């Protein structure tokens, strides 16, 4: 699963909150750019 793949990459995260943020970012479809920013 995609979370398992993130778990393998997450070996360097300092704590569980950073790992949770990575899950939200990668699986939540979040955009790196702030709202109103044009590319």
PQR file of N, CA, C, O and H, with PARSE charges and radii, in Angstrom:
ATOM      1  N   UNK A   1       0.832  -1.184   0.000 -0.4000 1.5000
ATOM      2  CA  UNK A   1       0.000   0.000   0.000 -0.0000 2.0000
ATOM      3  C   UNK A   1       0.875   1.244   0.000  0.5500 1.7000
ATOM      4  O   UNK A   1       2.084   1.171   0.219 -0.5500 1.4000
ATOM      5  N   UNK A   2       0.254   2.370  -0.246 -0.4000 1.5000
ATOM      6  CA  UNK A   2       1.010   3.615  -0.328 -0.0000 2.0000
ATOM      7  C   UNK A   2       1.534   4.052   1.037  0.5500 1.7000
ATOM      8  O   UNK A   2       2.596   4.668   1.131 -0.5500 1.4000
ATOM      9  H   UNK A   2      -0.728   2.429  -0.424  0.4000 1.0000
ATOM     10  N   UNK A   3       0.793   3.733   2.088 -0.4000 1.5000
ATOM     11  CA  UNK A   3       1.261   4.095   3.427 -0.0000 2.0000
ATOM     12  C   UNK A   3       2.482   3.258   3.800  0.5500 1.7000
ATOM     13  O   UNK A   3       3.396   3.754   4.459 -0.5500 1.4000
ATOM     14  H   UNK A   3      -0.069   3.232   2.012  0.4000 1.0000
ATOM     15  N   UNK A   4       2.502   2.000   3.386 -0.4000 1.5000
ATOM     16  CA  UNK A   4       3.674   1.158   3.659 -0.0000 2.0000
ATOM     17  C   UNK A   4       4.907   1.709   2.950  0.5500 1.7000
ATOM     18  O   UNK A   4       6.003   1.691   3.509 -0.5500 1.4000
ATOM     19  H   UNK A   4       1.760   1.597   2.851  0.4000 1.0000
ATOM     20  N   UNK A   5       4.736   2.196   1.725 -0.4000 1.5000
ATOM     21  CA  UNK A   5       5.857   2.786   0.999 -0.0000 2.0000
ATOM     22  C   UNK A   5       6.360   4.031   1.723  0.5500 1.7000
ATOM     23  O   UNK A   5       7.567   4.259   1.804 -0.5500 1.4000
ATOM     24  H   UNK A   5       3.846   2.210   1.270  0.4000 1.0000
ATOM     25  N   UNK A   6       5.442   4.833   2.244 -0.4000 1.5000
ATOM     26  CA  UNK A   6       5.846   6.004   3.017 -0.0000 2.0000
ATOM     27  C   UNK A   6       6.551   5.602   4.308  0.5500 1.7000
ATOM     28  O   UNK A   6       7.470   6.283   4.762 -0.5500 1.4000
ATOM     29  H   UNK A   6       4.462   4.648   2.177  0.4000 1.0000
ATOM     30  N   UNK A   7       6.118   4.502   4.888 -0.4000 1.5000
ATOM     31  CA  UNK A   7       6.730   4.022   6.125 -0.0000 2.0000
ATOM     32  C   UNK A   7       8.196   3.665   5.886  0.5500 1.7000
ATOM     33  O   UNK A   7       9.053   3.925   6.731 -0.5500 1.4000
ATOM     34  H   UNK A   7       5.371   3.948   4.519  0.4000 1.0000
ATOM     35  N   UNK A   8       8.471   3.075   4.739 -0.4000 1.5000
ATOM     36  CA  UNK A   8       9.849   2.719   4.402 -0.0000 2.0000
ATOM     37  C   UNK A   8      10.686   3.987   4.252  0.5500 1.7000
ATOM     38  O   UNK A   8      11.828   4.036   4.709 -0.5500 1.4000
ATOM     39  H   UNK A   8       7.775   2.864   4.052  0.4000 1.0000
ATOM     40  N   UNK A   9      10.121   5.012   3.612 -0.4000 1.5000
ATOM     41  CA  UNK A   9      10.832   6.275   3.433 -0.0000 2.0000
ATOM     42  C   UNK A   9      10.958   7.048   4.740  0.5500 1.7000
ATOM     43  O   UNK A   9      11.847   7.888   4.882 -0.5500 1.4000
ATOM     44  H   UNK A   9       9.193   4.971   3.240  0.4000 1.0000
ATOM     45  N   UNK A  10      10.084   6.775   5.684 -0.4000 1.5000
ATOM     46  CA  UNK A  10       9.990   7.603   6.885 -0.0000 2.0000
ATOM     47  C   UNK A  10      11.006   7.249   7.959  0.5500 1.7000
ATOM     48  O   UNK A  10      10.890   7.729   9.087 -0.5500 1.4000
ATOM     49  H   UNK A  10       9.362   6.093   5.569  0.4000 1.0000
ATOM     50  N   UNK A  11      11.966   6.451   7.653 -0.4000 1.5000
ATOM     51  CA  UNK A  11      12.939   6.046   8.666 -0.0000 2.0000
ATOM     52  C   UNK A  11      13.632   7.252   9.302  0.5500 1.7000
ATOM     53  O   UNK A  11      14.064   7.179  10.453 -0.5500 1.4000
ATOM     54  H   UNK A  11      12.060   6.062   6.737  0.4000 1.0000
ATOM     55  N   UNK A  12      13.741   8.351   8.571 -0.4000 1.5000
ATOM     56  CA  UNK A  12      14.450   9.523   9.087 -0.0000 2.0000
ATOM     57  C   UNK A  12      13.579  10.540   9.792  0.5500 1.7000
ATOM     58  O   UNK A  12      14.102  11.546  10.270 -0.5500 1.4000
ATOM     59  H   UNK A  12      13.391   8.410   7.636  0.4000 1.0000
ATOM     60  N   UNK A  13      12.275  10.329   9.881 -0.4000 1.5000
ATOM     61  CA  UNK A  13      11.424  11.305  10.555 -0.0000 2.0000
ATOM     62  C   UNK A  13      11.699  11.306  12.046  0.5500 1.7000
ATOM     63  O   UNK A  13      11.957  10.263  12.645 -0.5500 1.4000
ATOM     64  H   UNK A  13      11.849   9.512   9.492  0.4000 1.0000
ATOM     65  N   UNK A  14      11.640  12.488  12.636 -0.4000 1.5000
ATOM     66  CA  UNK A  14      11.986  12.629  14.050 -0.0000 2.0000
ATOM     67  C   UNK A  14      10.895  12.129  14.980  0.5500 1.7000
ATOM     68  O   UNK A  14      11.182  11.619  16.063 -0.5500 1.4000
ATOM     69  H   UNK A  14      11.430  13.336  12.149  0.4000 1.0000
ATOM     70  N   UNK A  15       9.643  12.274  14.560 -0.4000 1.5000
ATOM     71  CA  UNK A  15       8.559  11.845  15.444 -0.0000 2.0000
ATOM     72  C   UNK A  15       7.336  11.440  14.625  0.5500 1.7000
ATOM     73  O   UNK A  15       7.331  11.559  13.400 -0.5500 1.4000
ATOM     74  H   UNK A  15       9.410  12.688  13.680  0.4000 1.0000
ATOM     75  N   UNK A  16       6.316  10.967  15.305 -0.4000 1.5000
ATOM     76  CA  UNK A  16       5.121  10.463  14.628 -0.0000 2.0000
ATOM     77  C   UNK A  16       4.329  11.572  13.958  0.5500 1.7000
ATOM     78  O   UNK A  16       3.665  11.329  12.951 -0.5500 1.4000
ATOM     79  H   UNK A  16       6.320  10.870  16.300  0.4000 1.0000
ATOM     80  N   UNK A  17       4.385  12.785  14.496 -0.4000 1.5000
ATOM     81  CA  UNK A  17       3.647  13.893  13.891 -0.0000 2.0000
ATOM     82  C   UNK A  17       4.196  14.218  12.506  0.5500 1.7000
ATOM     83  O   UNK A  17       3.427  14.493  11.585 -0.5500 1.4000
ATOM     84  H   UNK A  17       4.924  12.982  15.315  0.4000 1.0000
ATOM     85  N   UNK A  18       5.495  14.191  12.353 -0.4000 1.5000
ATOM     86  CA  UNK A  18       6.086  14.447  11.032 -0.0000 2.0000
ATOM     87  C   UNK A  18       5.707  13.346  10.041  0.5500 1.7000
ATOM     88  O   UNK A  18       5.490  13.613   8.859 -0.5500 1.4000
ATOM     89  H   UNK A  18       6.120  13.968  13.101  0.4000 1.0000
ATOM     90  N   UNK A  19       5.631  12.121  10.526 -0.4000 1.5000
ATOM     91  CA  UNK A  19       5.198  11.017   9.674 -0.0000 2.0000
ATOM     92  C   UNK A  19       3.744  11.206   9.266  0.5500 1.7000
ATOM     93  O   UNK A  19       3.394  10.983   8.106 -0.5500 1.4000
ATOM     94  H   UNK A  19       5.807  11.903  11.486  0.4000 1.0000
ATOM     95  N   UNK A  20       2.893  11.613  10.204 -0.4000 1.5000
ATOM     96  CA  UNK A  20       1.484  11.869   9.896 -0.0000 2.0000
ATOM     97  C   UNK A  20       1.361  12.993   8.879  0.5500 1.7000
ATOM     98  O   UNK A  20       0.536  12.909   7.969 -0.5500 1.4000
ATOM     99  H   UNK A  20       3.177  11.794  11.145  0.4000 1.0000
ATOM    100  N   UNK A  21       2.165  14.041   9.013 -0.4000 1.5000
ATOM    101  CA  UNK A  21       2.138  15.139   8.048 -0.0000 2.0000
ATOM    102  C   UNK A  21       2.532  14.655   6.658  0.5500 1.7000
ATOM    103  O   UNK A  21       1.965  15.108   5.663 -0.5500 1.4000
ATOM    104  H   UNK A  21       2.836  14.109   9.752  0.4000 1.0000
ATOM    105  N   UNK A  22       3.493  13.743   6.575 -0.4000 1.5000
ATOM    106  CA  UNK A  22       3.904  13.198   5.280 -0.0000 2.0000
ATOM    107  C   UNK A  22       2.760  12.410   4.649  0.5500 1.7000
ATOM    108  O   UNK A  22       2.550  12.490   3.439 -0.5500 1.4000
ATOM    109  H   UNK A  22       3.953  13.375   7.383  0.4000 1.0000
ATOM    110  N   UNK A  23       2.026  11.655   5.450 -0.4000 1.5000
ATOM    111  CA  UNK A  23       0.882  10.902   4.930 -0.0000 2.0000
ATOM    112  C   UNK A  23      -0.172  11.861   4.393  0.5500 1.7000
ATOM    113  O   UNK A  23      -0.692  11.666   3.294 -0.5500 1.4000
ATOM    114  H   UNK A  23       2.197  11.590   6.433  0.4000 1.0000
ATOM    115  N   UNK A  24      -0.489  12.902   5.173 -0.4000 1.5000
ATOM    116  CA  UNK A  24      -1.479  13.885   4.724 -0.0000 2.0000
ATOM    117  C   UNK A  24      -1.036  14.541   3.425  0.5500 1.7000
ATOM    118  O   UNK A  24      -1.846  14.745   2.521 -0.5500 1.4000
ATOM    119  H   UNK A  24      -0.066  13.059   6.065  0.4000 1.0000
ATOM    120  N   UNK A  25       0.245  14.870   3.329 -0.4000 1.5000
ATOM    121  CA  UNK A  25       0.748  15.558   2.144 -0.0000 2.0000
ATOM    122  C   UNK A  25       0.703  14.654   0.920  0.5500 1.7000
ATOM    123  O   UNK A  25       0.194  15.054  -0.127 -0.5500 1.4000
ATOM    124  H   UNK A  25       0.904  14.704   4.063  0.4000 1.0000
ATOM    125  N   UNK A  26       1.229  13.443   1.042 -0.4000 1.5000
ATOM    126  CA  UNK A  26       1.342  12.565  -0.123 -0.0000 2.0000
ATOM    127  C   UNK A  26       0.020  11.925  -0.528  0.5500 1.7000
ATOM    128  O   UNK A  26      -0.241  11.759  -1.720 -0.5500 1.4000
ATOM    129  H   UNK A  26       1.643  13.118   1.893  0.4000 1.0000
ATOM    130  N   UNK A  27      -0.803  11.569   0.424 -0.4000 1.5000
ATOM    131  CA  UNK A  27      -2.047  10.871   0.099 -0.0000 2.0000
ATOM    132  C   UNK A  27      -3.247  11.802   0.051  0.5500 1.7000
ATOM    133  O   UNK A  27      -4.301  11.434  -0.468 -0.5500 1.4000
ATOM    134  H   UNK A  27      -0.590  11.703   1.391  0.4000 1.0000
ATOM    135  N   UNK A  28      -3.096  13.003   0.589 -0.4000 1.5000
ATOM    136  CA  UNK A  28      -4.203  13.952   0.619 -0.0000 2.0000
ATOM    137  C   UNK A  28      -4.277  14.817  -0.622  0.5500 1.7000
ATOM    138  O   UNK A  28      -5.217  15.598  -0.774 -0.5500 1.4000
ATOM    139  H   UNK A  28      -2.240  13.302   1.010  0.4000 1.0000
ATOM    140  N   UNK A  29      -3.303  14.694  -1.511 -0.4000 1.5000
ATOM    141  CA  UNK A  29      -3.314  15.487  -2.735 -0.0000 2.0000
ATOM    142  C   UNK A  29      -3.056  16.961  -2.485  0.5500 1.7000
ATOM    143  O   UNK A  29      -3.537  17.809  -3.238 -0.5500 1.4000
ATOM    144  H   UNK A  29      -2.540  14.060  -1.387  0.4000 1.0000
ATOM    145  N   UNK A  30      -2.308  17.278  -1.443 -0.4000 1.5000
ATOM    146  CA  UNK A  30      -2.034  18.672  -1.127 -0.0000 2.0000
ATOM    147  C   UNK A  30      -1.051  19.254  -2.130  0.5500 1.7000
ATOM    148  O   UNK A  30      -0.216  18.548  -2.695 -0.5500 1.4000
ATOM    149  H   UNK A  30      -1.918  16.589  -0.832  0.4000 1.0000
ATOM    150  N   UNK A  31      -1.171  20.549  -2.334 -0.4000 1.5000
ATOM    151  CA  UNK A  31      -0.308  21.256  -3.264 -0.0000 2.0000
ATOM    152  C   UNK A  31       0.787  21.967  -2.480  0.5500 1.7000
ATOM    153  O   UNK A  31       0.540  22.476  -1.387 -0.5500 1.4000
ATOM    154  H   UNK A  31      -1.849  21.122  -1.875  0.4000 1.0000
ATOM    155  N   UNK A  32       1.988  22.002  -3.031 -0.4000 1.5000
ATOM    156  CA  UNK A  32       3.095  22.684  -2.375 -0.0000 2.0000
ATOM    157  C   UNK A  32       2.921  24.195  -2.369  0.5500 1.7000
ATOM    158  O   UNK A  32       3.397  24.871  -1.457 -0.5500 1.4000
ATOM    159  H   UNK A  32       2.188  21.588  -3.919  0.4000 1.0000
ATOM    160  N   UNK A  33       2.252  24.721  -3.364 -0.4000 1.5000
ATOM    161  CA  UNK A  33       2.135  26.160  -3.520 -0.0000 2.0000
ATOM    162  C   UNK A  33       0.970  26.709  -2.702  0.5500 1.7000
ATOM    163  O   UNK A  33      -0.086  26.081  -2.628 -0.5500 1.4000
ATOM    164  H   UNK A  33       1.865  24.171  -4.105  0.4000 1.0000
ATOM    165  N   UNK A  34       1.156  27.873  -2.089 -0.4000 1.5000
ATOM    166  CA  UNK A  34       0.059  28.468  -1.321 -0.0000 2.0000
ATOM    167  C   UNK A  34      -1.071  28.932  -2.230  0.5500 1.7000
ATOM    168  O   UNK A  34      -0.876  29.120  -3.431 -0.5500 1.4000
ATOM    169  H   UNK A  34       2.014  28.383  -2.149  0.4000 1.0000
ATOM    170  N   UNK A  35      -2.251  29.114  -1.651 -0.4000 1.5000
ATOM    171  CA  UNK A  35      -3.414  29.564  -2.421 -0.0000 2.0000
ATOM    172  C   UNK A  35      -3.132  30.949  -3.002  0.5500 1.7000
ATOM    173  O   UNK A  35      -2.560  31.810  -2.333 -0.5500 1.4000
ATOM    174  H   UNK A  35      -2.410  28.961  -0.676  0.4000 1.0000
ATOM    175  N   UNK A  36      -3.534  31.148  -4.237 -0.4000 1.5000
ATOM    176  CA  UNK A  36      -3.343  32.433  -4.893 -0.0000 2.0000
ATOM    177  C   UNK A  36      -2.008  32.572  -5.596  0.5500 1.7000
ATOM    178  O   UNK A  36      -1.758  33.590  -6.241 -0.5500 1.4000
ATOM    179  H   UNK A  36      -3.999  30.449  -4.780  0.4000 1.0000
ATOM    180  N   UNK A  37      -1.158  31.592  -5.489 -0.4000 1.5000
ATOM    181  CA  UNK A  37       0.153  31.626  -6.136 -0.0000 2.0000
ATOM    182  C   UNK A  37       0.008  31.095  -7.549  0.5500 1.7000
ATOM    183  O   UNK A  37      -0.517  30.001  -7.759 -0.5500 1.4000
ATOM    184  H   UNK A  37      -1.361  30.765  -4.964  0.4000 1.0000
ATOM    185  N   UNK A  38       0.476  31.872  -8.523 -0.4000 1.5000
ATOM    186  CA  UNK A  38       0.382  31.399  -9.910 -0.0000 2.0000
ATOM    187  C   UNK A  38       1.745  30.882 -10.351  0.5500 1.7000
ATOM    188  O   UNK A  38       2.776  31.498 -10.080 -0.5500 1.4000
ATOM    189  H   UNK A  38       0.903  32.760  -8.353  0.4000 1.0000
ATOM    190  N   UNK A  39       1.733  29.755 -11.027 -0.4000 1.5000
ATOM    191  CA  UNK A  39       2.987  29.132 -11.481 -0.0000 2.0000
ATOM    192  C   UNK A  39       3.371  29.647 -12.824  0.5500 1.7000
ATOM    193  O   UNK A  39       4.396  29.241 -13.372 -0.5500 1.4000
ATOM    194  H   UNK A  39       0.896  29.255 -11.248  0.4000 1.0000
TER
END
